[in-house]
Amino acid sequence: MKKHALSAAFAALALAAPLHAALSTPAAAQSNQSAVNLTGAWRGVYAGDGNANTEFTATMSSLGSRLSGAMVEPNTFGSGDVAFLLSTITGQIDGSSVVFLKTYDGSGGQSHTVRYEGRISANGRRIAGTWTTGGVSGPFEMVR
């Protein structure tokens, strides 16, 4: 049951992200074609702060230099009996660099924001860098 609920939630977020990006992106940013297109489904992992690796999935939509989307990860630190933590992504792409904020939606009692800074591979299929929140940080990697 939990897997089905996660699939439905992830599918809804995947459909909403491109529409949200198109509606909230200024026309000048929409016309910026020099940014790498990061639109699509991604698998990733982050580590740090003494915790084991945490895998996540992300659906991202990029339009010009603007980035938006959603992440889903197992509940490894939140409260309650929810299996997954959900978050939204907003950010910017600048050449081969990307910076985005992941903000938890309150599931599992988590609503803080995590800053991700990374480098996009030449083929646009890998992002690697560092996440930071509240004085702690660690590495992350995403692939598609």
C-alpha positions as CSV (number, residue, x, y, z in Angstrom):
1,M,0.0,0.0,0.0
2,K,2.8,2.4,0.9
3,K,4.5,1.8,-2.4
4,H,1.3,2.5,-4.3
5,A,0.7,5.7,-2.4
6,L,4.3,6.8,-3.1
7,S,4.0,6.1,-6.8
8,A,0.8,8.1,-7.0
9,A,2.3,11.0,-5.1
10,F,5.5,10.9,-7.2
11,A,3.5,10.8,-10.5
12,A,1.4,13.8,-9.4
13,L,4.5,15.8,-8.5
14,A,6.2,14.9,-11.8
15,L,3.2,16.2,-13.8
16,A,2.9,19.4,-11.7
17,A,6.6,20.4,-11.8
18,P,6.8,21.4,-15.5
19,L,3.5,23.3,-15.3
20,H,4.6,25.1,-12.2
21,A,7.9,26.0,-13.8
22,A,6.3,27.3,-16.9
23,L,3.8,29.4,-15.0
24,S,6.3,30.9,-12.5
25,T,9.3,31.5,-14.8
26,P,9.7,35.0,-16.3
27,A,9.8,35.2,-20.1
28,A,13.4,36.4,-20.0
29,A,14.5,33.3,-18.1
30,Q,12.4,31.0,-20.4
31,S,14.3,32.2,-23.4
32,N,17.7,31.3,-21.9
33,Q,18.7,28.3,-24.0
34,S,22.3,28.1,-22.9
35,A,21.5,26.3,-19.6
36,V,21.7,22.5,-19.5
37,N,18.3,20.8,-19.6
38,L,17.9,18.8,-16.3
39,T,14.3,17.9,-16.9
40,G,13.5,14.3,-16.1
41,A,13.7,11.6,-13.4
42,W,16.8,11.2,-11.4
43,R,18.2,8.7,-8.8
44,G,20.5,10.0,-6.1
45,V,22.3,9.4,-2.9
46,Y,23.5,11.8,-0.1
47,A,25.7,11.1,2.9
48,G,27.1,12.9,5.8
49,D,26.6,14.0,9.4
50,G,27.5,10.5,10.6
51,N,24.6,8.9,8.7
52,A,24.6,6.1,6.2
53,N,24.0,6.8,2.6
54,T,20.4,7.9,1.9
55,E,19.0,7.1,-1.6
56,F,16.4,9.4,-3.1
57,T,14.5,10.0,-6.3
58,A,13.9,13.3,-7.9
59,T,11.7,14.6,-10.7
60,M,13.1,17.9,-12.0
61,S,12.0,20.4,-14.7
62,S,14.3,23.0,-16.0
63,L,13.4,25.9,-18.3
64,G,16.3,28.1,-19.2
65,S,18.2,28.6,-16.1
66,R,15.3,27.9,-13.7
67,L,14.9,24.6,-11.9
68,S,12.0,23.1,-10.0
69,G,10.8,19.7,-9.0
70,A,10.3,17.3,-6.1
71,M,12.3,14.7,-4.1
72,V,11.2,11.5,-2.3
73,E,13.4,9.7,0.2
74,P,13.0,7.1,2.9
75,N,12.2,8.5,6.3
76,T,15.5,8.0,8.1
77,F,15.4,10.9,10.5
78,G,11.8,12.2,10.7
79,S,9.2,11.5,13.3
80,G,6.0,9.5,13.0
81,D,5.2,6.4,11.1
82,V,5.5,7.8,7.5
83,A,7.7,5.7,5.3
84,F,8.9,8.6,3.1
85,L,9.9,12.3,3.4
86,L,8.7,14.6,0.5
87,S,10.3,17.9,-0.5
88,T,10.2,20.5,-3.3
89,I,13.1,21.8,-5.3
90,T,13.7,25.3,-6.6
91,G,17.0,26.5,-8.0
92,Q,19.2,27.9,-10.8
93,I,21.5,26.5,-13.4
94,D,24.5,28.5,-14.5
95,G,26.6,26.7,-17.1
96,S,27.8,23.4,-15.6
97,S,26.9,24.6,-12.0
98,V,23.6,24.1,-10.3
99,V,22.3,25.4,-7.0
100,F,19.0,24.3,-5.6
101,L,17.0,24.4,-2.3
102,K,15.2,21.2,-1.1
103,T,12.4,22.2,1.3
104,Y,10.7,19.4,3.2
105,D,6.9,19.5,3.1
106,G,6.3,18.7,6.8
107,S,6.0,14.9,6.3
108,G,7.7,13.1,9.2
109,G,7.7,16.4,11.1
110,Q,10.4,17.8,8.7
111,S,10.0,21.3,7.2
112,H,13.6,22.6,7.0
113,T,15.5,23.6,3.8
114,V,18.7,22.0,2.5
115,R,21.0,23.8,0.0
116,Y,22.6,21.7,-2.7
117,E,25.5,22.9,-4.9
118,G,26.8,20.8,-7.6
119,R,28.5,20.3,-11.0
120,I,26.7,18.9,-14.0
121,S,28.7,16.4,-16.1
122,A,29.4,17.3,-19.7
123,N,26.7,14.9,-21.0
124,G,24.1,16.3,-18.5
125,R,23.4,12.9,-16.9
126,R,25.2,13.3,-13.6
127,I,25.3,16.0,-10.9
128,A,27.7,15.8,-7.9
129,G,28.4,18.2,-5.1
130,T,27.7,19.1,-1.5
131,W,24.5,19.6,0.5
132,T,24.4,21.9,3.6
133,T,21.9,22.6,6.3
134,G,22.1,23.9,9.8
135,G,25.9,23.8,10.0
136,V,26.2,20.2,8.7
137,S,27.1,19.1,5.2
138,G,28.0,16.1,3.1
139,P,28.4,14.9,-0.5
140,F,25.6,14.0,-2.9
141,E,25.3,12.5,-6.4
142,M,22.4,12.3,-8.9
143,V,22.2,10.3,-12.1
144,R,19.7,9.8,-14.9
